[in-house]
Amino acid sequence: MENYDLLIKSGRVLDSESGSDRVADVAVSGGLIDRIEPDIDPALADDVIDASGHWVIPGMIDTHVHVAGARDLGGTHGLGLQMVAAAGATTVLDLGGSMGSLTAGISEGGSGVNVGSLGYLRPGETVPEGRLDTSQIREVIGTALDAGMLGVKLLGGYYPFTPEETSEFISSANDMGAYIAYHIGTTETGSRLDGVRELPALLGSMGRVHVAHINAYCRGSILPVEEEIREALQILEDLRDQIVSEVHLARPNFTRGKSDADGNVEADVCRNCLRLKDYEPTADGIRAALRDGYASTVEQTRTGLVLVTGERGVELFDEGDGDLPLSFPVNNATSAFQLTAARNQNDEFIIDAIGSDAGLLPRNVNIEQAMRLVKFGALEPLDMVLKLSLNPARMLGLASKGRLSEGNDADLTLIDPAGGRASYGIVAGRVIMMAGRVVGRGGTILTTEQGQTAVTATGIPFQTVDIAQAMMYAGRG
């Protein structure tokens, strides 16, 4: 008689791909889901989890995190990987890191999660200064792929390129088989609705891109929030075959507070946040916002990074010469709610996934906020699983993840519906988190065939991903 590595007993098993919603047992062997049946003998398993009263979903996949820059945020290597695991994530996509920081994090403080990375595009650091031609753009993308990354991310709200360069990055990444994400904004537009309006021209009829945190562009900077939501949704629906997208559900945002030699804030995102409440977009404006409790920065504690405001916030801001993370409570709840729940005429969700834009940042609330939407009635349980697991897996082309069915990877997240939080995280049949306590170690890097040589040299386990199967290229299916 077969023996299982792990048996999860009596949970409410939810799988969006099959539409299955039932109480059942899940047996795991060799890192894969072996059986799903109403009653499996616990004597057949080496380890048993009693999931009575809990929901069992395919492992939560967060397609927008920041885990590789811990030292830049005043943290330690691996801190972000610990924080995503504690929140119930089993696979994450780092939207703008470096392979050096990522491998150091996995080696020194890995939590057992699977993690892919996109190279960030910062002039003078990862791309040349000045205007870029096609050959330079292709070289930048190729360098990221060679290093083991899945592709690149355009940081339009911080380091905007011209519309022509932005369009060329997207088309070159598409042509080279690289994943590409876009924080909206060019030299002609900002991280606002005007940047969303620019998408059709940037993409043309062929461009494919992952648009990050749609709700960040619907804060009422140009039109009333409701009007911005309606217009953004229409644009995204018109570009449905060319765009994948996510919404984050946390109230605070994160940006950078760096100012130039004259004391003027450099990042468009930070300037927008200050102007929303009539603060000057200067270093002194940031100090005033910190003292008033409108702005916050971060400080590391024993449990991770926490938000700090007031005079302590000003002290940290000055100690970091202003170049450190800032947070503003600007993410509109109406925008997040409506964008997450919005459907088209075919009853399909317009926004594909729920991401966090967190990881290392203290707002890993995907499950907590999604559960609130379920309790409110905005999402059905299987809708939530679609947005937390299945669609994110499709976005990354991970055919064996995001599905809770026999033969697929035993990446699972258990949720306590009463508390609205993840209670267990399981990757390849191994428990990496229990009740918020991270017990996993190491991790697996998601890379492309082009990056295998570089990742092999790190000695860290890896999984090869075929980006041609990613949703932006293969379609929603």
C-alpha positions in Angstrom: 0.0 0.0 0.0 1.3 3.5 -0.9 2.9 5.7 1.7 2.6 9.5 1.5 5.1 12.1 2.6 2.3 14.5 3.8 -1.5 14.2 4.3 -3.7 17.3 4.7 -6.9 16.1 6.3 -10.4 17.5 6.1 -9.8 20.9 4.6 -12.1 22.8 2.2 -10.2 22.2 -1.0 -10.6 25.0 -3.6 -9.3 24.8 -7.2 -10.3 27.5 -9.7 -9.1 25.6 -12.8 -11.5 22.8 -12.2 -14.1 24.8 -10.3 -13.8 22.3 -7.4 -14.9 23.4 -3.9 -15.3 20.4 -1.5 -14.1 19.0 1.8 -11.4 16.5 1.1 -8.0 15.1 2.0 -4.9 15.9 0.0 -2.0 13.4 -0.1 1.5 14.5 -1.2 4.4 12.4 -2.4 7.7 13.4 -4.0 6.8 17.1 -4.0 3.6 16.5 -6.0 -0.1 16.2 -5.3 -0.7 12.5 -5.3 -4.4 12.0 -4.4 -7.4 14.1 -3.5 -10.2 12.0 -2.0 -12.9 12.4 0.7 -11.1 10.2 3.3 -7.5 9.0 3.1 -6.2 6.8 5.9 -3.7 9.0 8.0 -1.8 5.8 8.8 -0.5 5.9 5.2 1.3 9.3 5.7 4.6 10.2 7.4 3.1 13.5 8.5 -0.4 14.8 8.9 -1.9 18.3 9.1 -5.4 18.6 10.4 -7.0 21.2 8.2 -10.5 21.0 9.6 -12.2 24.3 9.3 -9.4 25.7 7.0 -9.3 26.4 3.3 -6.7 24.6 1.2 -5.8 26.5 -2.0 -3.0 26.2 -4.5 0.1 28.0 -3.2 -0.4 31.8 -3.3 1.7 33.4 -6.0 2.6 37.1 -5.6 3.5 38.6 -9.0 4.7 41.9 -7.5 7.1 41.9 -4.6 10.4 43.4 -3.7 12.6 41.0 -1.8 16.1 41.5 -3.2 17.0 45.0 -1.9 17.0 44.4 1.8 20.2 46.3 2.6 18.8 49.3 0.6 15.8 49.5 2.9 17.8 49.1 6.1 17.1 45.4 6.5 19.2 42.2 6.3 19.6 39.7 3.5 16.6 37.4 3.2 14.2 39.6 5.3 11.8 40.0 2.4 11.8 36.3 1.7 10.9 35.7 5.3 8.1 38.2 5.2 6.4 36.8 2.0 6.5 33.3 3.4 5.0 34.5 6.7 2.1 35.9 4.6 1.4 32.6 2.9 3.2 33.1 -0.4 4.9 30.1 -2.0 6.1 31.7 -5.2 7.0 35.3 -5.9 8.2 37.6 -8.7 10.6 40.3 -7.6 9.8 43.3 -9.8 13.1 45.1 -9.9 16.0 43.6 -8.0 19.5 42.2 -8.7 20.6 38.6 -8.8 23.4 39.3 -6.4 21.0 40.5 -3.7 18.6 37.7 -4.5 21.1 34.9 -4.2 22.5 36.4 -1.0 19.0 36.6 0.4 18.3 32.9 -0.4 21.6 31.8 0.9 21.6 33.8 4.1 17.9 34.0 4.9 15.8 32.0 2.4 12.4 30.9 3.5 11.8 28.1 1.0 9.8 30.1 -1.5 10.2 30.0 -5.3 11.4 33.3 -6.6 11.9 34.9 -10.0 13.4 38.3 -10.6 13.2 41.1 -13.1 16.2 43.5 -13.6 15.4 47.1 -12.8 16.3 49.8 -15.3 18.1 52.7 -13.7 20.2 55.0 -15.9 23.8 55.2 -14.8 23.5 51.9 -13.0 21.9 49.1 -15.0 21.5 51.1 -18.3 23.7 53.7 -19.8 23.1 57.4 -19.2 21.5 59.4 -22.0 19.1 58.3 -24.8 19.3 54.7 -25.8 19.2 53.1 -29.2 17.8 49.7 -30.0 21.1 47.9 -29.8 21.7 49.3 -26.3 18.2 48.3 -25.2 18.6 44.8 -26.5 22.0 44.5 -24.7 20.5 45.6 -21.4 17.7 43.0 -21.7 20.2 40.3 -22.8 22.4 41.1 -19.8 19.5 40.6 -17.4 18.6 37.2 -19.0 22.2 36.1 -19.0 22.4 36.8 -15.2 19.4 34.5 -14.6 16.6 37.0 -14.5 13.3 36.4 -16.2 13.3 39.8 -17.9 13.2 43.5 -16.9 11.0 46.1 -15.3 10.5 49.7 -16.5 10.4 52.0 -13.4 8.6 54.8 -15.1 7.6 56.5 -11.9 11.2 56.9 -10.9 13.5 56.6 -13.9 11.3 57.4 -16.9 12.4 56.9 -20.5 11.0 58.7 -23.5 7.9 57.1 -25.0 10.0 55.9 -27.9 12.5 54.2 -25.6 9.8 52.7 -23.5 8.1 51.3 -26.6 11.4 49.9 -27.8 12.1 48.2 -24.4 8.7 46.5 -24.6 9.0 45.4 -28.2 12.6 44.2 -27.8 11.7 42.2 -24.7 8.8 40.7 -26.6 11.1 39.8 -29.5 13.8 38.3 -27.2 11.4 36.1 -25.2 11.8 38.1 -21.9 9.2 38.9 -19.3 8.6 42.7 -19.0 6.8 44.7 -16.4 6.0 48.4 -16.4 5.5 50.8 -13.6 3.7 53.4 -15.7 5.3 56.7 -16.7 7.5 58.2 -19.4 9.2 61.6 -19.8 5.9 62.8 -21.3 3.5 61.3 -18.6 3.5 60.4 -15.0 2.4 57.5 -12.7 -1.2 58.6 -13.1 -4.1 58.3 -15.5 -2.2 60.1 -18.2 0.4 57.3 -18.2 -2.4 54.7 -18.6 -3.8 56.8 -21.5 -0.4 56.5 -23.2 -0.4 52.7 -23.2 -2.1 52.2 -26.6 0.5 54.3 -28.4 3.4 52.6 -26.5 2.1 49.1 -27.3 0.8 49.5 -30.8 -0.9 46.5 -32.1 1.7 43.9 -31.0 3.3 45.0 -27.7 2.9 42.8 -24.7 3.5 43.9 -21.1 2.7 43.3 -17.4 1.3 46.6 -16.0 2.0 46.9 -12.3 -0.4 48.0 -9.6 -3.2 49.5 -11.7 -4.8 51.2 -8.6 -1.6 53.3 -8.1 -2.7 55.3 -11.2 -6.2 55.9 -10.0 -5.8 58.2 -7.0 -7.7 61.2 -8.2 -4.7 63.2 -9.5 -6.3 64.1 -12.8 -10.0 63.3 -12.5 -12.3 62.3 -9.7 -11.4 58.7 -8.6 -14.5 57.1 -10.0 -13.9 58.6 -13.4 -10.3 57.5 -13.4 -11.3 54.0 -12.5 -13.8 53.8 -15.4 -11.4 55.2 -17.9 -8.5 52.9 -16.8 -10.7 49.9 -17.0 -11.9 50.7 -20.5 -8.3 51.1 -21.7 -7.2 47.9 -20.1 -10.2 46.0 -21.6 -9.4 47.5 -25.0 -5.9 46.1 -24.7 -7.0 42.8 -23.1 -5.0 40.6 -25.5 -1.8 42.6 -24.9 -1.7 43.3 -21.1 -1.6 41.3 -17.9 -2.1 43.3 -14.7 -2.5 43.2 -10.9 -3.9 45.3 -8.1 -2.5 45.7 -4.6 -4.9 46.0 -1.7 -2.8 47.9 1.0 -3.7 51.4 2.0 0.0 52.6 2.2 2.1 52.9 -0.9 5.9 52.9 -1.0 8.2 55.3 -2.8 11.7 56.9 -2.5 12.4 60.3 -0.8 15.6 61.2 -2.6 16.0 64.9 -3.5 18.4 66.6 -5.9 21.1 69.1 -4.8 18.5 71.9 -4.6 16.3 69.9 -2.3 13.6 69.0 -4.9 12.1 65.5 -4.7 13.3 63.4 -7.7 10.6 60.7 -8.0 7.4 61.5 -9.7 5.5 59.1 -7.3 6.7 60.9 -4.2 6.0 64.3 -5.7 2.4 63.2 -6.5 1.9 62.0 -3.0 3.1 65.2 -1.4 1.0 67.4 -3.7 -2.2 65.4 -3.0 -2.1 66.9 0.5 -0.6 70.3 -0.5 3.0 69.6 0.8 5.9 71.0 -1.1 7.7 68.4 -3.3 10.9 69.0 -1.4 13.0 67.5 1.3 11.5 70.0 3.8 8.0 69.0 2.5 8.8 65.4 3.3 10.0 66.3 6.8 6.7 68.2 7.4 4.7 65.3 6.1 6.6 62.9 8.5 6.0 65.2 11.5 2.3 65.4 10.6 2.0 61.6 10.3 1.1 61.7 6.6 4.4 60.2 5.6 6.2 57.3 7.1 9.5 55.6 6.6 10.7 52.1 7.7 12.8 50.8 10.5 13.9 47.2 11.2 12.6 45.4 14.3 12.9 41.7 15.4 9.8 40.9 13.4 10.7 42.8 10.2 10.4 46.3 8.9 7.7 48.5 10.4 6.4 52.0 9.5 7.7 54.9 11.5 6.5 58.5 11.4 6.9 61.7 13.5 10.2 62.9 14.8 11.7 59.4 14.7 10.8 59.3 11.0 12.5 62.6 10.4 15.7 61.3 12.2 15.8 58.2 9.9 15.1 60.4 6.9 18.1 62.6 7.7 20.3 59.7 8.7 19.7 58.3 5.2 20.3 61.6 3.5 16.7 61.4 2.3 17.4 58.4 0.0 15.2 55.8 1.8 11.7 54.4 1.4 8.7 56.5 2.2 5.1 55.5 2.6 1.9 57.6 2.1 -1.7 56.4 2.8 -2.7 57.2 -0.7 -4.1 53.9 -2.1 -7.8 54.6 -2.4 -10.0 51.8 -1.0 -12.7 52.5 -3.6 -10.1 52.1 -6.4 -8.6 48.9 -5.1 -12.1 47.4 -4.5 -13.6 48.3 -7.8 -10.5 47.4 -9.9 -10.2 44.0 -8.1 -13.8 43.1 -8.7 -14.4 44.6 -12.1 -15.6 42.3 -14.9 -16.2 42.8 -18.6 -19.3 41.9 -20.6 -18.2 38.3 -20.8 -18.1 38.1 -16.9 -14.3 37.9 -17.0 -12.1 39.8 -14.6 -10.4 42.8 -16.3 -7.5 42.8 -13.8 -5.9 39.4 -13.6 -4.3 39.2 -10.2 -3.9 40.5 -6.6 -0.3 41.4 -5.9 1.3 43.1 -2.9 4.1 45.4 -4.1 5.4 44.4 -0.8 7.7 41.5 0.1 10.3 43.3 2.1 7.8 46.2 2.6 5.4 45.8 5.5 2.2 45.4 3.6 2.0 41.7 2.7 -1.8 41.6 3.0 -3.0 39.8 -0.2 -4.8 37.0 1.7 -6.2 39.2 4.5 -7.6 41.8 2.1 -8.9 39.2 -0.4 -10.7 37.4 2.4 -12.4 40.6 3.4 -13.6 41.0 -0.2 -15.0 37.4 0.0 -16.8 38.1 3.3 -18.2 41.3 1.8 -19.4 39.4 -1.3 -17.3 41.1 -3.9 -15.4 37.9 -4.6 -16.5 34.3 -4.4 -13.9 31.9 -2.8 -13.0 30.5 -6.2 -12.6 34.0 -7.6 -10.1 34.7 -4.8 -8.2 31.6 -5.7 -8.2 32.6 -9.3 -6.6 36.0 -8.4 -4.2 34.7 -5.8 -3.0 31.4 -7.4 -4.2 30.4 -10.9 -3.9 33.6 -12.8 -0.5 34.5 -11.3 0.7 31.0 -12.3 -0.6 31.6 -15.8 1.1 35.1 -15.8 4.4 33.4 -15.3 3.8 30.4 -17.4 4.0 28.0 -14.5 1.9 25.1 -15.8 2.3 22.9 -12.7 1.5 25.6 -10.1 -1.7 27.5 -9.2 -3.7 24.3 -9.7 -4.8 22.0 -6.9 -5.2 18.7 -8.8 -3.4 15.4 -8.9 0.1 15.5 -10.6 0.7 19.2 -10.0 3.3 20.7 -7.7 2.5 20.3 -4.0 2.7 24.1 -3.4 -0.2 24.8 -1.1 -1.5 27.6 1.2 -3.8 26.9 4.0 -6.1 29.7 5.3 -7.9 30.1 8.5 -11.1 31.8 7.4 -12.0 32.9 10.9 -8.8 34.9 11.2 -8.6 35.7 7.5 -4.9 34.8 7.4 -2.6 32.1 6.0 -2.0 29.3 8.6 0.4 27.1 6.6 2.6 27.5 3.6 3.8 24.4 1.8 6.3 24.3 -1.1 7.0 21.0 -2.9 5.3 19.1 -0.1 7.5 20.7 2.6 6.0 23.0 5.3 7.7 26.4 5.1 5.4 28.4 7.4 3.1 27.5 10.3 0.8 30.2 11.9 3.1 33.0 10.7 6.3 31.3 11.9 8.7 30.7 9.0 10.4 27.3 9.2 11.5 27.0 5.5 15.1 27.5 4.4 16.8 28.2 1.1 14.7 28.5 -2.0 14.4 27.9 -5.7 15.2 30.4 -8.4 12.9 30.7 -11.4 15.1 31.4 -14.5 15.1 31.0 -18.2 17.1 28.6 -20.4 19.4 31.6 -21.1 20.1 32.1 -17.4 20.8 28.5 -16.4 24.6 28.8 -16.6 24.7 31.8 -14.2 22.2 30.3 -11.8 23.9 26.9 -11.8 27.1 28.7 -10.7 25.3 29.9 -7.5 24.6 26.4 -6.3 21.0 27.4 -5.6 18.3 25.0 -6.9 16.4 26.4 -9.9 13.5 25.8 -12.2 13.6 26.7 -15.8 10.6 28.7 -17.1 9.5 29.1 -20.7 8.4 32.7 -20.9 6.7 31.9 -24.2 4.1 30.2 -22.1 3.5 33.3 -19.9 0.0 34.8 -20.2 1.1 38.0 -22.0 2.4 35.8 -24.8 0.4 32.6 -24.7 -3.0 34.3 -23.9 -5.5 33.6 -21.2 -6.5 30.2 -22.7 
